[in-house]
Amino acid sequence: MTAPIYKIAPRPLWEAAEAAGQFVGAPIDLIDGYIHFSTADQVRETAAKHFQGQDDLVLVAIDSEQLGDHLVYEPSRGGQLFPHLYTPLELSAVLWVKPLPLNADGSHNFPALDA
């Protein structure tokens, strides 16, 4: 298995995806036309940039090998290649879902990640 990729999502949005059987994306994903993911090296910066101070989030680890040709690594922040999925995420590719609680300073307390 290649290194997992990660999605940060509000818990209610992720619970709705679980009920529906697939994740079609957060509002920004729907606007952009693909689901934004981060690698283990990128996800903390993603949390700080886009989710600072937000509570009731989950961190979802995804087996990128299961996403096939619909997963494309494209330049974004500072020229880094970020994983973008151009189809709904089938939940069979999810490795785990864990809470992403806030620290006292508004940053997030991450679980151990597979890089």
ZIDA-V935881 format. One record per pair of residues at least 4 apart in sequence whose ideal C-beta (glycine too) atoms are under 7 Angstrom apart, sorted by the first residue. I is the first residue (numbers start at 1). J is the second residue. Records with the same first field share a line. If there is no record, write none. Layout:
I = J  J
//
This chain:
1 = 63  65
2 = 64  65
3 = 39  40  114  115
4 = 61  62  63  64  95  114
5 = 37  38  39  62  64  83
6 = 37  38  40  43  59  60  61
7 = 37  60  62
8 = 43  46  47  51  57  59  100
9 = 13  14  26  57  58  60
10 = 56  57
11 = 15  56  57  58
12 = 16
13 = 17  26
14 = 18  58  60  97
15 = 19
16 = 20
17 = 22  23
18 = 91
21 = 91
22 = 88  89  90  91
23 = 88  89
24 = 88
25 = 29  30  35
27 = 31
28 = 32  36
29 = 34  35  36
34 = 84  85  86
35 = 84  85  89
36 = 82  84
37 = 62  82  83  85
38 = 42  43  46  82
39 = 43  83
40 = 113  114  115
41 = 115
42 = 46  80  82
43 = 47
44 = 48  110
45 = 49
46 = 50
47 = 51  108
48 = 52  107
51 = 57  108
52 = 106
53 = 106
55 = 102
57 = 100
58 = 97  98  99  100
59 = 98  100  110  111
60 = 94  97
61 = 95  96
62 = 89  93  94  95
63 = 93  95
64 = 71  83
66 = 92  93
67 = 71  85  93
70 = 85  86  87
71 = 83  85
72 = 84  86
73 = 81  82  83
74 = 81  82  84
75 = 79  81
76 = 80  82
85 = 89
89 = 93
98 = 111
100 = 108  110
101 = 109
102 = 106  108
103 = 107  108  109
//
